[in-house]
Amino acid sequence: MGELTIGIDIGGTSVRAAVVDDRGTMLDTLRAATPATATALEHCLDRLVGELVSRWSAKAVGVAIAGFLTPDREVVRFAPHLAWREARVAEEMTHRIGIPVFTEHDANAAAIAEQRFGAAARGHNVLVLAIGTGIGAGLLIDGEIYRGSFGVAPELGHLTVVPDGRPCSCGKRGCWERYCSGTALVDTVVELLADKDWGRSQLAADVAADPGSLTGRRVAGAAADGDGVAVAAFAAFAASLGQGLAMIADIFDPDLIVIAGGVGAASGHYLDEAREHYSRLVTGAGHRQLARIRGTQLGENAGVLGAAEVARRGLAAASGRTPDAMTSAASGE
């Protein structure tokens, strides 16, 4: 199994943790609801790690976080969906649990996982777009994570795509993730239902009976059943995705785009249509090479697997070895 590490992916709604070997196999997993306060979140992380290390000899923990981290990943400066502000998460958690902890932006973790184990393995300049509660983005330039000068690049989910559009938790309006995410799907369905009568739509009937039942996952399930409201919501989602990808291609010109995250796992409902919008809207359409756009090979596991890989690489750096050398030593080669 090689070196075992623990990967933790903190999303806006849930925390997932897993013991992972050096080949990307998840050996044990746990899940919990994301707590609302920093103290409760720290207790949750400690409890999940405690349960896993009681069963496995894991050497380090990687934590994938949706937020701004300093370039050295030592400080979580701001997390829109979490309570941490200027928090030394890795250092404090290391002291609490007694094994090394390494933190990473969640989309960068997903990019690392897709590069190591999944759809980005053959890419050169790669954008991994993690679509879940919001949008995260990880950019690989010549195979290396690009972080920008201050550690926050590329924050693509908060590009304005609709001036004076839907309000966003970041404080702006019209952000891309407000039209292209799991929560955006819910908002789109609400707007569609308010706009007209959808007749025999089962989703419409379910929402009328229990408004709290409406989730992005529920919309995806209804779309799979051919429900008209859900299909229309995904059509709007695809248009927004294609619009954003065209903007991104104009800036970064990647050769590969991987759609990951929880909503990325439902890419069959929108990806072909998004490709069409992208190819039509990109500058110089018809006269340039287009990026390949692929769905994730790792699904919702990308963040966890990437976090575990970050921990493995962190151990390697601390010991002065490369990750490959650690794998060989652990396997007895």
C-alpha positions, 0 to 999 in steps of 0.5 A, a space after each residue: 500500500 505504500 505510505 498511508 496519509 489522510 486526505 480531508 476535503 472541507 466543502 461548504 456542506 460536508 467534510 470528507 476524510 479518507 485514508 489513502 495509499 500512494 496509488 490513490 486507493 481510498 481504504 477507509 472513509 468518513 463524512 460529517 456535516 460542515 460545522 458553522 463555527 471555527 471551534 466546532 470545525 476544528 473539533 470535527 477534524 480532530 474527531 475524524 482524524 482520531 477515528 482513522 488513525 485508530 484503525 490505520 497507521 497514517 503518517 500525515 494529514 492533508 486538508 483541502 480548503 475552499 478559501 484564500 491561503 498564503 503562498 506557503 499554505 501556512 495561513 488560511 486568510 479567508 474562506 467564504 463558506 467557512 469561519 476561518 480568518 487569518 488562521 494557522 490551520 496546519 500548525 495548530 492542527 499538527 499540535 492538537 493531533 500529533 502528526 504533520 498536517 498540510 493545507 491546500 486550496 481545495 481546487 488545487 488539491 483536486 488538480 493535483 489528484 487529477 494530474 496524479 491519478 485521473 483525467 489531467 495525467 496527460 495535460 500540459 497546461 491544465 485548468 481543473 474546474 471544481 464545481 460544487 457548492 461554489 466554483 474552485 479552480 486549479 491551474 497547472 502551468 507546465 505541470 506545476 500549480 500556479 498560485 499567483 503572487 499572493 497565493 489566491 490565483 485563479 479565483 475564477 468563481 468570482 468573476 462577474 458574468 452577469 452585471 448586477 446579477 444574483 448576490 454572492 456570499 463574497 459580497 459582489 453580485 453576478 459572480 460566475 458561481 452564482 450561475 454555475 454551481 450546485 447552489 446556482 442550479 437550485 436558484 435557477 429552478 426557483 426562478 424557472 418555477 416562478 416564471 411559468 407553470 410547468 405542468 406535469 413536472 414532478 420536480 415542480 410538484 415536489 418543490 411545491 410540496 416541500 421547498 426544502 427538498 430542492 438541492 442540486 443533487 435532486 435537480 440532477 436526478 430529475 434531469 436524468 428522468 427527463 423532467 422539463 424544469 431540471 432539463 431547462 435548469 441544466 441548459 442554463 447551467 451549460 450556457 453559463 459554463 460555456 461562457 465562463 470557459 470561453 473567457 478563461 480560454 482567452 486568458 490562459 489558453 489551456 490545452 485541457 480543461 477538467 470539470 471536477 467537483 460534486 456537480 462535475 460528476 453530473 457532467 453528462 447533463 450539460 458538458 456537450 452543450 457547454 462545449 458548444 457554447 465554449 467553441 462558439 464564444 471563444 475569441 477567434 472561434 473557428 481559427 484556433 485550437 480549442 482546449 479538450 474539455 473532459 469530465 473528472 475521472 475521480 468524481 467527488 473523491 478528487 479533493 480528498 485524494 489530492 489532499 492526501 497527495 499533498 500530505 504525502 508530498 509534504 512528508 517527502 519535502 520534510 524528509 528531503 526525498 521525492 514522493 517517488 522515492 518515498 513510494 519506492 522505499 515504502 514498497 521495499 523496492 
